[in-house]
Amino acid sequence: MEPAHARVLEHDVEGAAQFRRRVKQIADDEPRRQLRIKCPCFRNPRRRDIEPHRIEPVFDGERDFVTVTAARHQGAPARRMPLQILSQRRRGFTPIPEHFLLLIGFFPVHRPQRSATISKKTNPFVLLNSLGAAPPSARSGFGRQGRSPIEAPKQKMPKARGRALHDDPAQLAQEPRTPTASSWVHPHASRPRLIFHQNRAPSSRPLAELSDPATIFRVPIIPRTLTAVVIASVITFAGAVSAQPLTRVAATTLRLPAVPPASNYSTERVFASLAISQPIALVTPPGETNRLFVVEKTGRILVLNSLATTPTRSVFLDLTDLVGSSAGEQGLLSLAFHPDYARNGFFYVWFTLNTTTAAGSGLHNRLARYRVSATDPNLADPASQLPLLTQRDEASNHNGGELAFGPDRYLYLSLGDEGGANDQYANGQRIDRDFFAAILRLDVDLRPGSLAPNAHPAVHAGTYAVPPDNPFIGTTSFNGAPVNPAAVRTEFWAAGLRNPWRFSFDSATGQLWCADVGQGAREEINVITAGANYGWPFREGFIAGTRPNPPATAAFANPVWDYPRSAGQSVTGGLVVRGNRYPALFGHYLFADYQSGALWALLTDGTNPVADTRVQRLTTDAGIVSFGLNPANGDVLIADLQENAIKRLVANPAPGGTPFPATLSATGAFSDLATLAPAPGLVAYEPNVSFWSDHALKRRWFALPSATTGTFGFSPTANWSLPTGAVWVKHFDLETTRGVPATARRLETRFLVKTTDNIYGLTYRWNDAQTDAALVPEAGADATFTITENGVTRPQVWRFPGRSECLQCHTPAGGYALSFNTRQLNRPFPLTAAAPAEPAHQLAALAAAGYLDTPALPSPPAALPALAPAGDLTKSLEHRARSYLDTNCAQCHQPGSPGRGLWDARFNTPLSLSGIINGPLATAAGNASHRVLVPGDTTRSQLLARLSGNGVARMPTISTNERDLAAESLLAQWVAALATPAPASRLLNLATRAQALDGSATLIPGFTVADAPKTLLIRAAGPALIPFGVTGAIPRPTLTLYRDTQILAANTGWNNAANSPDIRRVAARIGAFAFAENSADSALLATLAPGNYTAQITAANGATGVALVELYDADPTSTGTAGLINLSVRAQVGVGAQILIPGLTVGPGAAKTVLIRAIGPGLAQFNVADPLAQPVLTLFAGDEAFQSNTRWNSAPNAAEIRTTTARVGSFALAEGSADSALLVSLSPGAYTLQISGANNTAGVALVEVYEIR
């Protein structure tokens, strides 16, 4: 029965600071009472299955010591389990205000398995007291006899499961190590110690030692079942110690190389015993691991079997007679297997042949489908040919010829410009003629919704369809010239290529990499995007091509890299390295030059061109015509046409490099491996949400090599920049019996090291003796452990990641160090001792210690984003679900990242722009109605299926083999909640910063009030912009409000308005920044009837300058349909800082669909002088650009833009015009637009925002 004076505190797992403050307050109020805690939850707070806790501090004056009890909360009656003696409060001590019991709690720590002494009958968890040296003036106040506690005579202490506690100084002096129950240090010791043991032997090594008890400390021996409640309890005394802020210390003991040891690369022949002639392509069917198909240029396809043992060779298909001549660039050129080859047996080939078609007789290029034999998987059916395209070709060269299925399961085919030289057949810049100079994208499955191709002699009708989102469908102009949509080659995915020789899809990102052979000046590497024009013959690489005077309106895509003819004469495209075979090349694009033999590795950083320093020449081997992979072991394979050979890329250690430490102890990261005590300079930290790691318990540290140089570049929302040499350490333990900390064993300790332009990772695997850890091989390793869960014993496979696998998650787009960002570190967590009742805020402590590039946070932590764990019920379901996705998925699923999906998992991305809700899939898993998440429908929500592995590959794809059931439950709850529609939202304000000029360039905002009168605050800021660093601000703006041509109100100097007190009050209420009293800034507050309005911002005496115009709904919380439905501004668009920057806010509620248009050429019909020739419209949320458009017809939803424009009653944009538009759905929040001119041009633009109701 609980004492009558028991106190109950409700909390959640993130309520640590409040709970500590409350416990301290109670302890101060009732210093003679003892504290007992019980927690019904035995689960780790970092896991997603945490439930709300009830913490019951009970102060029982009849107890001499503090106990912790816990009870399971699974529907059964609570069962108390005394677990640990935390501290004692000696009877008879006179309490003084400085004495308090500090409970430090709620942090995810865990205990390593230490010895065989752990059993059900013994209590291995003994927490030792720590007392500091009290000044002599304070000692007399401690006890009735005027002695300090350390001077008190020995007295009998209570037992914990039969163990006696002791704190006898005499006994302490005789013991070489701290006793297991309670430890007092000499009163004159300069730095008191807090030491933890895990067994009774006085000579046993301590699990942890803390020399400053005022430092808030994460104790490694605390059971996980208590981590939601208690970490340590420390008694401090007046004058003993003082709170110490985090101090930056150099991590000088770390012995990790600044860069990974270099490798030397070479090529060596494989399958030498097999007869192979003129190999030109190397392909493996999807999912197979023991066969390789070799395309011979002469017309045969060979199949190599038993790759993992003794390879054999046989002929799969012989098209020698059909191909005819294989001279020069002719022959059988490529092969692609259908994604469902194992089921349907389809494969596709591209070859040259002599035949007769409607286009004439002679040389043709053909795309054909064949089928495997029904009786022999190593033999094709030569009679199964189904031609799809047969294109007449006037020249024998430039036949292109790569075939591959993309991650979207469409078939892609590269085509040369028909040959000759200098685009002599004028195909390079034609999309309405023949099948040349392009990359095609075909639907060979004839899916519902796909379109029939336009008529052409090369097309075999009914054999394929055109995907409905191909970019040139419906195109009416190209390079500024009109084209007939019925003649457009809608199969084109990209245009303007000369001879694209070999392309491939990055298996991680889905990016399409392509090498394009140049004419006589440059060879180029491209990333192919939908609708892009790569410029041939107007461009060759980055320089002018052989044809002069490109159209003024042509927009050419830049290559990623190009090289001159002095480095090579014929580029061969390759592949992006993934997997574990070549860790140093992970993420690099390999390619070669057929003539010079140079074999390069390019690591892109998203810029075009990539710097030459990011392109490494690996080796030299002339005659390379194709790359492939050995499916049995991951070797990069090379087809060498000159030597009639297949080769592999070999990596060998380069001499002179600094090797990786072979053991964890050799890294210098820990001063004591037994306790995992970090070396000086390693700082513990904790993220808000932990990445799912198959039930493992984790601890983390970071370090910088210098105490003075190098800082983390802070950003409120974006990735932080990371200094070279930064190191992160993460340690993993696993309970072999779930929920029983005594069964935890050390698994691995990982390192992440920031180099100048990348990172590398290392994994150390703990030995069975748990004394040290060895470096895992670069390819990684697996181990199987026997675990007990819910009384059932089963195996659990644990993956020790290889060095390439580290890079698969720690991506540049993800910020490399995934949890080192504001939203993860924005939490109170005591890195060191701040005031005990007010633990240091993690971000503030890092800033104050000089680890960040700012000495103080730019905003209070409460104003900065923060992720929330699944159990934080103070946060919304969406907040918690998206926190999980940000932590576990965003490193791959965001723009520029390696994930193939079309959605954005980042927490800061507005939900409506993330592609999560009803977002399309890269592959629909056999059901076109599947989406990322479907509100109210878990069956069609593929994100849930991917988490569970229900019929599809489970995510994440690496380093995890266990389902995260709590995450699945959380996301299922969110899916169910999404079925309930949110209330309608409204547009609340428009703000525009622009140049306020005169004439046609006068700054003119406009808006529409709908349904009912609405009170609006309209402001024109000029002088008020100066404190924000804006130069050239308009000195005295005059704000005039019109309805049609009628002036309704005007103001110059807001204090001059009759209702200036109301203006002041409304501005403060809605959060607008305050105008200075008596400033020359202007404002109007007016209630306006439904209708259309405009305002003009001018200045006296012909003055001009930059102005900020703001339009606010004065009552944003009002209900009803009255509101702003159309916001617009017409202004001069300059360059640099003078571009046009409107902003808008969507109020609370459901996402709001808006049509945004940036009009330049379309203004000519209204006689506006100097319109912007080609507006570029970009939508931002925070600092992130999410959508952009140049030329509204190029938008993927151009048809919807066209119909929506008519629906809202706006004037139509000319087909093919350079005006821009976006039709988007915006979640509640603030957004900005940027309108600039293509090619740094200037002019007048009209920006319109329409609410779609």
C-alpha positions, -999 to 999 in steps of 0.1 A, spaced: 0 0 0 14 34 -10 19 60 18 -8 85 21 15 113 10 25 97 -23 26 122 -51 19 113 -87 34 130 -117 21 124 -152 47 126 -180 57 113 -214 91 102 -224 103 136 -234 92 153 -202 126 148 -186 134 184 -177 100 190 -161 102 158 -142 137 166 -128 126 200 -118 96 186 -100 116 159 -82 141 184 -70 114 207 -58 98 178 -38 132 167 -25 139 202 -13 105 205 3 108 172 21 145 166 25 142 139 51 119 117 31 131 91 7 121 88 -29 107 57 -45 100 55 -82 79 31 -101 74 29 -139 49 6 -156 68 5 -188 97 -18 -194 104 -6 -229 132 15 -243 121 51 -249 141 53 -281 119 25 -296 87 34 -312 65 11 -291 68 33 -260 36 40 -241 27 69 -217 43 65 -183 30 72 -148 58 82 -125 50 80 -88 76 96 -66 68 83 -31 85 99 -1 86 75 28 102 87 60 105 52 73 130 42 46 167 47 48 174 44 12 159 51 -22 146 22 -42 133 19 -77 104 -4 -85 89 -10 -119 59 -29 -131 48 -42 -164 19 -25 -180 5 -50 -204 -31 -53 -191 -20 -76 -162 -18 -64 -126 13 -44 -118 41 -65 -104 68 -47 -84 103 -56 -90 130 -40 -67 158 -34 -91 184 -11 -78 197 8 -48 202 43 -60 214 63 -30 209 67 7 201 96 29 217 92 63 194 96 92 200 124 115 216 148 90 205 183 94 190 194 60 203 226 45 190 243 14 220 233 -7 213 196 0 191 180 -26 185 147 -43 189 151 -81 172 125 -102 186 125 -137 164 106 -160 147 97 -192 177 90 -214 182 59 -235 212 42 -220 219 6 -217 243 -18 -199 269 -40 -216 271 -75 -204 299 -77 -180 304 -110 -163 289 -144 -155 279 -132 -120 246 -120 -134 217 -142 -122 182 -140 -111 192 -143 -75 217 -115 -74 215 -79 -82 244 -68 -104 233 -32 -106 249 -12 -78 250 25 -81 275 42 -59 271 75 -41 294 104 -49 302 131 -24 325 160 -31 348 178 -7 328 203 12 345 234 24 353 234 61 328 262 67 301 239 54 310 207 72 295 216 106 261 217 91 259 182 79 253 159 109 242 161 145 278 156 156 292 182 133 309 158 110 306 155 73 291 123 60 325 110 50 336 114 86 306 97 101 312 65 120 302 33 102 267 22 109 246 -7 97 230 0 64 200 -17 47 205 -46 23 196 -50 -13 188 -86 -19 211 -96 10 239 -73 2 252 -50 29 259 -14 20 289 3 35 307 36 34 334 31 60 365 53 52 388 28 68 376 0 46 378 23 16 414 29 24 422 -8 23 404 -15 -10 424 -11 -42 391 -2 -60 359 14 -50 336 -9 -30 304 -20 -47 279 -3 -25 289 32 -16 319 53 -20 332 84 -2 363 103 -13 387 122 9 373 156 19 403 173 5 402 156 -29 401 182 -57 378 162 -80 354 138 -64 345 106 -83 314 88 -92 322 51 -99 299 23 -110 305 -14 -105 285 -44 -117 295 -71 -93 304 -74 -57 342 -80 -60 359 -49 -46 387 -54 -70 365 -56 -101 369 -30 -128 344 -2 -126 319 1 -154 321 38 -154 339 65 -136 330 102 -134 354 126 -119 330 154 -116 297 144 -101 282 178 -110 285 167 -146 253 152 -158 262 117 -169 247 88 -188 255 57 -169 261 26 -190 250 1 -165 214 12 -160 189 -14 -172 169 -5 -203 138 -12 -183 145 18 -162 158 42 -188 125 59 -191 128 68 -154 162 69 -140 198 73 -150 216 82 -118 210 98 -85 237 120 -71 239 138 -38 258 170 -40 267 193 -12 272 230 -9 306 240 -21 315 206 -33 314 213 -70 300 238 -94 282 233 -127 307 232 -156 296 242 -191 306 221 -220 342 229 -230 355 222 -265 385 198 -263 405 185 -292 402 147 -298 440 141 -300 439 104 -292 419 94 -323 441 74 -348 419 74 -378 433 83 -413 421 116 -427 412 98 -459 407 61 -466 438 43 -478 442 47 -515 438 19 -540 455 12 -573 433 -2 -600 439 -24 -629 420 -47 -653 424 -85 -656 409 -110 -679 382 -133 -667 365 -163 -684 397 -167 -704 390 -203 -711 357 -196 -728 356 -187 -765 342 -151 -769 345 -130 -800 338 -92 -802 320 -88 -769 300 -56 -770 275 -59 -741 273 -77 -708 238 -83 -693 221 -104 -666 184 -111 -662 167 -94 -632 172 -112 -600 196 -138 -613 230 -144 -597 247 -172 -616 243 -163 -653 259 -137 -675 248 -130 -711 275 -118 -735 264 -99 -767 288 -105 -796 288 -77 -822 287 -103 -850 252 -113 -840 254 -139 -813 243 -139 -777 262 -162 -754 251 -174 -720 277 -181 -693 265 -204 -666 278 -214 -631 296 -182 -626 302 -189 -589 320 -222 -596 333 -233 -631 317 -211 -658 304 -227 -689 294 -212 -723 267 -219 -748 249 -199 -776 216 -184 -764 206 -168 -797 223 -165 -831 212 -136 -853 243 -136 -875 224 -141 -907 198 -114 -898 224 -89 -887 246 -93 -918 274 -69 -917 290 -60 -884 316 -37 -899 323 -4 -883 295 6 -859 270 -20 -872 260 -53 -858 241 -66 -828 245 -38 -803 225 -43 -772 202 -66 -751 177 -59 -723 157 -84 -703 121 -76 -694 116 -69 -657 93 -99 -656 117 -121 -676 115 -149 -651 77 -151 -658 73 -141 -695 107 -149 -710 108 -116 -730 140 -99 -740 148 -71 -764 176 -65 -789 188 -36 -810 207 -43 -842 214 -32 -877 202 -51 -908 195 -47 -945 159 -48 -953 131 -30 -971 104 -9 -955 81 19 -966 110 42 -961 132 24 -986 156 -5 -990 190 -7 -974 205 -3 -939 180 -1 -911 181 -2 -873 157 -25 -856 143 -29 -821 128 -64 -817 115 -86 -789 123 -123 -786 113 -150 -761 132 -177 -743 126 -213 -753 97 -229 -735 119 -260 -728 154 -247 -723 163 -216 -702 197 -213 -719 182 -211 -754 161 -185 -771 134 -191 -797 147 -175 -829 113 -177 -845 97 -155 -818 109 -122 -832 85 -93 -828 98 -61 -844 88 -28 -827 108 -3 -847 126 -6 -880 142 28 -889 158 35 -923 193 47 -918 213 66 -944 247 60 -928 264 31 -912 277 50 -881 261 67 -851 236 39 -845 235 45 -807 221 14 -794 219 10 -757 188 -8 -743 177 -8 -707 145 -10 -686 143 19 -662 131 17 -626 97 27 -640 97 -5 -660 96 13 -693 121 4 -720 147 31 -729 167 31 -762 195 55 -772 197 67 -809 225 84 -828 220 113 -852 220 89 -882 257 93 -888 280 110 -912 296 140 -896 285 173 -883 248 163 -882 247 162 -919 212 147 -920 199 175 -898 184 153 -871 201 167 -841 174 193 -833 143 176 -847 116 160 -826 90 158 -855 109 137 -880 126 103 -876 139 82 -847 174 98 -843 195 119 -819 174 110 -789 166 86 -761 133 69 -764 110 57 -736 85 30 -746 57 11 -729 62 -24 -742 35 -37 -718 7 -16 -734 -5 -4 -700 -39 12 -695 -36 50 -701 -6 48 -724 -10 64 -759 -6 51 -794 24 64 -811 20 89 -839 22 73 -874 56 67 -888 70 42 -913 94 29 -887 66 20 -862 52 -15 -861 17 -6 -849 4 -22 -818 37 -35 -805 43 -8 -780 27 24 -766 38 58 -754 39 64 -717 13 92 -709 39 113 -691 65 114 -719 75 150 -721 69 158 -758 33 147 -759 12 176 -772 42 197 -779 33 225 -803 67 243 -805 104 233 -802 132 258 -800 107 285 -806 94 271 -839 60 256 -843 57 218 -847 27 197 -855 18 176 -824 6 148 -846 41 145 -862 61 148 -829 80 117 -819 62 113 -786 85 84 -778 113 108 -772 124 112 -736 153 135 -744 168 151 -775 198 168 -790 223 138 -787 250 130 -813 258 93 -806 249 82 -771 271 52 -766 261 34 -735 238 46 -708 227 30 -675 204 37 -645 219 42 -611 206 12 -592 202 34 -561 189 67 -574 173 58 -607 193 85 -624 200 79 -661 237 84 -669 247 86 -706 279 91 -725 276 110 -758 304 107 -783 316 141 -796 324 153 -831 359 166 -830 363 187 -798 346 173 -767 333 140 -752 306 144 -727 289 127 -697 252 136 -692 225 129 -666 194 125 -688 162 142 -676 128 142 -692 123 167 -720 159 180 -719 177 191 -750 215 184 -749 223 208 -777 239 188 -805 249 202 -831 247 237 -815 266 224 -785 294 199 -781 300 194 -744 302 228 -728 314 246 -759 298 257 -792 291 229 -816 296 227 -853 264 245 -862 264 282 -854 235 305 -843 213 285 -821 177 297 -817 174 325 -791 147 306 -772 165 273 -772 174 260 -737 202 234 -737 210 211 -708 246 211 -696 266 179 -693 280 168 -660 315 167 -673 333 168 -707 369 163 -717 389 173 -748 401 152 -776 436 153 -761 422 130 -733 403 107 -756 383 104 -788 353 81 -781 337 80 -748 321 47 -735 294 51 -709 295 29 -678 277 25 -645 274 39 -610 292 17 -585 270 4 -557 273 -26 -535 303 -37 -513 329 -47 -539 346 -13 -543 341 8 -512 364 36 -523 344 39 -556 309 37 -540 286 62 -557 312 70 -585 302 68 -622 327 47 -641 333 54 -678 361 50 -703 374 61 -736 376 35 -764 406 52 -781 428 65 -753 420 37 -729 414 60 -699 391 46 -673 377 72 -650 356 74 -619 334 105 -614 318 115 -582 290 141 -588 281 167 -562 251 179 -582 268 207 -600 274 210 -637 302 208 -645 316 187 -617 350 199 -607 380 181 -624 392 171 -589 361 149 -586 371 128 -616 398 102 -609 417 83 -636 418 47 -624 437 29 -651 443 25 -688 429 -2 -711 420 7 -747 391 -10 -765 365 -8 -738 330 -7 -754 307 -17 -724 305 -22 -687 286 -48 -667 285 -66 -634 292 -101 -624 260 -110 -606 278 -137 -585 303 -114 -567 297 -78 -578 328 -74 -599 327 -46 -624 331 -63 -658 344 -47 -690 339 -57 -726 371 -52 -745 364 -53 -782 400 -50 -793 412 -80 -773 380 -101 -777 380 -103 -739 359 -98 -708 378 -83 -680 372 -72 -644 382 -42 -625 407 -50 -597 415 -28 -567 448 -32 -548 461 -12 -519 483 16 -529 517 18 -511 523 45 -485 488 51 -472 477 52 -435 458 19 -428 427 17 -408 432 7 -372 427 -31 -369 409 -30 -336 387 -7 -317 412 -3 -289 437 10 -316 414 38 -327 420 58 -295 383 66 -292 379 52 -257 401 56 -226 387 24 -212 370 -2 -234 356 -21 -204 335 9 -195 333 25 -229 346 57 -212 352 81 -241 386 96 -247 390 134 -241 373 154 -269 346 128 -276 312 144 -266 281 124 -260 250 134 -278 215 121 -284 190 126 -312 153 131 -308 145 100 -328 168 71 -333 172 51 -365 156 17 -363 184 -9 -358 168 -42 -351 161 -37 -314 197 -26 -307 205 -1 -280 228 27 -290 252 53 -276 267 81 -296 297 105 -294 312 131 -318 346 147 -319 367 173 -337 404 170 -341 411 206 -331 399 227 -301 400 259 -322 395 253 -359 366 238 -377 330 242 -368 296 228 -378 277 251 -400 244 256 -383 211 259 -402 176 259 -387 161 237 -414 188 226 -439 217 201 -435 246 214 -414 279 218 -431 305 195 -415 341 203 -409 368 181 -423 381 157 -397 348 155 -377 343 120 -363 311 103 -351 311 71 -330 280 49 -324 280 19 -302 254 -10 -304 243 -35 -278 216 -62 -282 196 -78 -255 195 -115 -263 164 -117 -242 141 -88 -251 135 -66 -221 162 -81 -199 192 -58 -197 213 -85 -180 214 -103 -213 227 -74 -234 259 -80 -253 281 -57 -272 277 -60 -310 296 -34 -328 310 1 -327 309 23 -358 329 53 -369 320 79 -395 348 103 -406 343 135 -427 369 139 -453 375 170 -475 347 161 -499 331 129 -487 330 106 -457 340 70 -449 327 46 -424 342 18 -403 326 -10 -384 343 -29 -355 328 -62 -344 330 -71 -307 346 -104 -298 328 -131 -278 348 -122 -247 335 -86 -250 370 -73 -245 377 -56 -278 364 -53 -314 380 -61 -347 376 -42 -380 350 -57 -402 361 -66 -437 353 -39 -463 324 -60 -477 308 -63 -443 297 -95 -424 268 -113 -409 263 -130 -376 234 -150 -361 225 -146 -325 199 -166 -305 174 -143 -289 144 -149 -268 113 -128 -274 80 -133 -256 93 -166 -243 101 -179 -278 137 -185 -288 147 -178 -324 177 -167 -344 183 -131 -353 207 -122 -381 228 -91 -375 244 -73 -403 278 -56 -397 278 -30 -425 307 -28 -450 323 4 -459 302 8 -490 270 2 -470 279 31 -447 278 54 -478 244 40 -489 227 57 -459 251 85 -451 244 103 -483 253 139 -493 217 147 -496 210 134 -461 238 155 -447 263 126 -442 260 126 -404 223 119 -404 213 130 -369 236 160 -368 210 186 -377 188 210 -359 156 189 -359 174 160 -343 196 178 -318 170 203 -307 163 188 -273 173 192 -237 201 168 -230 229 173 -205 261 170 -224 278 183 -192 265 199 -160 244 229 -165 223 238 -135 212 204 -122 175 214 -123 179 229 -157 199 206 -179 218 221 -208 200 224 -240 219 203 -265 221 229 -293 228 258 -269 256 238 -253 272 231 -287 269 267 -297 283 281 -264 312 256 -265 323 268 -300 313 237 -319 289 256 -341 297 285 -364 274 307 -343 281 315 -306 244 315 -299 213 301 -315 195 325 -338 162 315 -323 150 300 -290 149 262 -292 111 263 -290 111 282 -323 133 257 -341 121 224 -357 124 193 -336 115 157 -343 94 138 -319 96 101 -310 65 79 -314 57 79 -277 56 117 -274 19 121 -271 21 158 -268 29 159 -305 4 152 -333 2 119 -350 15 135 -382 44 151 -364 55 117 -349 50 98 -381 69 122 -402 97 123 -376 100 86 -381 101 90 -419 127 118 -416 149 96 -395 146 63 -413 139 72 -449 149 108 -458 186 100 -463 175 82 -495 140 96 -502 145 133 -510 156 152 -541 192 145 -551 194 114 -530 199 78 -540 163 66 -533 143 56 -564 110 67 -550 92 99 -561 84 111 -526 103 133 -501 106 120 -465 121 151 -450 103 165 -420 106 201 -432 90 194 -465 54 206 -466 32 175 -466 14 185 -498 47 188 -516 62 156 -503 45 132 -526 36 111 -496 -2 114 -496 -15 97 -527 20 101 -542 28 81 -573 52 52 -570 83 45 -591 68 10 -594 32 2 -586 40 -34 -574 14 -48 -598 -14 -25 -589 -18 9 -605 -40 21 -577 -12 18 -551 3 50 -538 29 59 -512 1 64 -486 -36 63 -493 -57 80 -466 -77 53 -448 -64 25 -469 -35 5 -455 -38 -21 -483 -29 3 -511 -4 22 -490 29 9 -503 50 26 -476 34 2 -451 40 -27 -473 76 -18 -477 81 -15 -440 66 -49 -434 80 -67 -464 44 -77 -473 48 -90 -509 76 -66 -517 112 -60 -506 113 -47 -471 128 -13 -463 153 -1 -454 172 -25 -476 205 -26 -457 217 -34 -422 183 -45 -409 165 -78 -408 139 -72 -381 105 -56 -386 98 -24 -367 63 -32 -355 59 0 -336 67 21 -366 42 0 -387 16 6 -361 23 44 -359 21 48 -397 -11 26 -399 -27 49 -373 -17 79 -394 -31 64 -425 -64 58 -407 -64 94 -393 -58 108 -428 -92 95 -439 -108 122 -417 -107 154 -438 -92 186 -422 -113 218 -423 -109 241 -453 -79 265 -451 -76 300 -465 -50 322 -481 -41 347 -453 -16 371 -468 6 381 -497 39 399 -493 60 411 -522 95 426 -522 102 444 -554 114 476 -570 89 504 -568 95 523 -601 72 543 -623 53 539 -656 48 503 -666 72 492 -638 50 507 -610 46 482 -582 10 471 -583 -4 444 -561 -39 431 -566 -63 409 -548 -99 396 -547 -122 394 -517 -147 366 -520 -182 359 -505 -184 385 -477 -167 417 -465 -132 412 -451 -110 435 -430 -75 437 -445 -43 453 -434 -22 466 -463 13 479 -457 41 494 -479 74 493 -462 104 513 -473 125 528 -444 115 497 -423 135 475 -446 168 492 -438 174 474 -404 171 441 -423 200 450 -446 180 460 -476 198 486 -497 181 512 -519 148 511 -500 122 535 -512 124 565 -489 87 575 -485 62 551 -501 27 563 -509 1 535 -507 -30 540 -528 -59 515 -528 -82 513 -559 -114 495 -569 -113 496 -606 -103 532 -612 -118 546 -580 -94 556 -553 -107 542 -520 -79 553 -496 -43 565 -496 -16 568 -470 19 582 -466 33 577 -431 12 552 -413 10 573 -381 -10 598 -402 -38 573 -407 -69 581 -387 -70 546 -374 -33 542 -367 -40 527 -332 -60 500 -348 -32 495 -374 -7 491 -346 -29 466 -327 -38 445 -357 -2 443 -368 9 430 -334 -20 405 -333 -12 389 -366 26 389 -360 37 415 -386 69 432 -377 63 467 -361 68 499 -380 87 526 -361 66 553 -347 63 583 -371 82 564 -398 76 571 -435 63 536 -441 26 534 -451 -4 513 -440 -41 510 -446 -66 491 -425 -100 487 -443 -130 465 -444 -137 457 -481 -167 443 -498 -164 413 -521 -147 423 -554 -114 430 -571 -89 456 -558 -55 469 -567 -29 490 -549 -1 512 -562 31 520 -544 48 552 -556 71 578 -540 71 615 -539 93 636 -563 98 606 -586 119 587 -561 122 549 -566 136 521 -546 128 487 -531 96 483 -513 79 455 -494 41 453 -499 21 432 -474 -15 422 -475 -29 405 -443 -62 391 -434 -68 410 -402 -88 382 -387 -70 350 -398 -89 329 -372 -124 338 -384 -146 311 -398 -167 311 -430 -158 313 -466 -150 350 -468 -114 356 -477 -87 363 -503 -89 341 -533 -67 359 -558 -34 376 -550 -13 393 -577 15 417 -582 30 434 -612 65 447 -609 99 451 -624 120 420 -622 157 427 -620 188 405 -615 206 394 -584 190 410 -553 164 428 -575 145 397 -586 108 397 -576 101 378 -544 64 374 -534 53 354 -504 20 339 -493 6 321 -463 -19 293 -462 -39 292 -430 -47 262 -408 -67 233 -422 -65 212 -452 -40 217 -480 -49 245 -504 -46 241 -542 -33 272 -559 -25 282 -594 6 304 -596 16 321 -628 45 343 -637 37 361 -669 61 380 -691 54 376 -728 17 373 -721 17 410 -710 24 422 -745 -13 419 -754 -20 444 -727 5 469 -741 29 466 -711 62 479 -720 94 458 -716 78 425 -704 101 399 -690 111 376 -719 112 343 -701 101 342 -664 116 315 -642 91 307 -614 104 289 -583 84 279 -552 102 279 -518 92 266 -484 117 280 -460 151 279 -477 142 249 -498 131 252 -535 105 226 -542 91 233 -576 102 254 -606 89 261 -640 101 278 -672 75 276 -700 42 265 -686 37 239 -714 66 219 -701 49 214 -667 39 177 -662 4 189 -654 1 215 -682 -33 202 -693 -46 208 -658 -30 243 -657 -49 250 -690 -83 239 -676 -78 255 -642 -69 288 -658 -102 288 -676 -120 277 -644 -108 307 -624 -116 331 -652 -81 343 -659 -68 350 -694 -52 321 -712 -15 318 -718 -5 312 -754 5 277 -762 42 272 -762 48 307 -747 76 314 -723 52 323 -695 55 301 -664 30 284 -642 26 259 -613 -5 242 -601 3 229 -566 -14 219 -534 1 237 -504 -1 226 -468 -7 252 -441 24 274 -437 44 302 -453 58 301 -488 79 324 -510 82 327 -548 111 338 -568 106 353 -602 138 358 -622 146 361 -659 162 333 -678 198 341 -687 198 370 -662 173 391 -681 151 419 -667 117 432 -674 81 436 -661 63 405 -648 29 398 -634 26 372 -607 -8 357 -599 -19 333 -571 -54 319 -575 -71 299 -547 -88 269 -563 -121 262 -545 
